[in-house]
Structures are given as structure tokens and as C-alpha cells.
Amino acid sequence: MTKKEKLVMSYLCSKCQQKRTYLISPQEITQALSKKFVLSIEEIDEIMANLSNENYLDFVVSDSKKGYFYCVNLKKCGQTYNADTKKNRKTFGLMVLRSLFLSAVSFVFGMILKAIFKN
């Protein structure tokens, strides 16, 4: 997933809390993500198609007088996206801490061995 796709997916997860279908306009997504990226409507269309192909959501384009909207329904992967992201961050942090701990222990063990066999 690209950074833009991750931001759009996290926005959709926060917007679509339950297992219902929501109407979201591309302008609403653009406005919500305008602080981080400038997205065009075409880019959002492409991102939505990619997220649908990756089995995160189902969407249908709906026309109205005010423009067009996405009828978005999150699939199971999409509903658990935020929880999975938090879990992955936590796992990565624990791996970094474990690596630091093991390197400190090996350094201390090496210093002890060096002190023992130096004499």
C-alpha cells in the first residue's frame, strides 16, 4: 500500500465505523487529507479502485445533483485495518527493543569474556 492509500483507508475506517454503507464524496476525502497531501479526484478514484482490488472495501459510484458520491462498504479486512496497523506498529517496536536488549547483553557478555581471558 502506498502512503496515500493508507491515509485514505484510515480516513474511511474512521468515517465508516459500523458494518453499514456510507455515502462519501471525493471532495470530502480530499478536504480531510489536504493537510498531508493534495489529491485530485482522479487520484482518489484510482486509490478507491486499488483498495477495492486489495479486498478492503466495496464501493459504487452514485451520481446526484451535487456531484458524485461513493457508496462505501468496508469488508472484513477494511474493518480491522486500524487494529491491524496498531498491532503491526507494536510488534515492530517490540522487535526493536528486543534487538537493543540482545545487543546490550552480547556487549556485556563480550566484555566479561575479554576480562576473563585477558589474564
Secondary structure, DSSP 8 states (H G I E B T S, - for coil): --HHHHHHHHHHHHH--SSS-EEE-HHHHHHHTTTT----HHHHHHHHHHHHHTTSEEEEEEEETTEEEEEEEE-HHHHTHHHHHHHHHHHHHHHHHHHHHHHHHHHHHHHHHHHHHH-
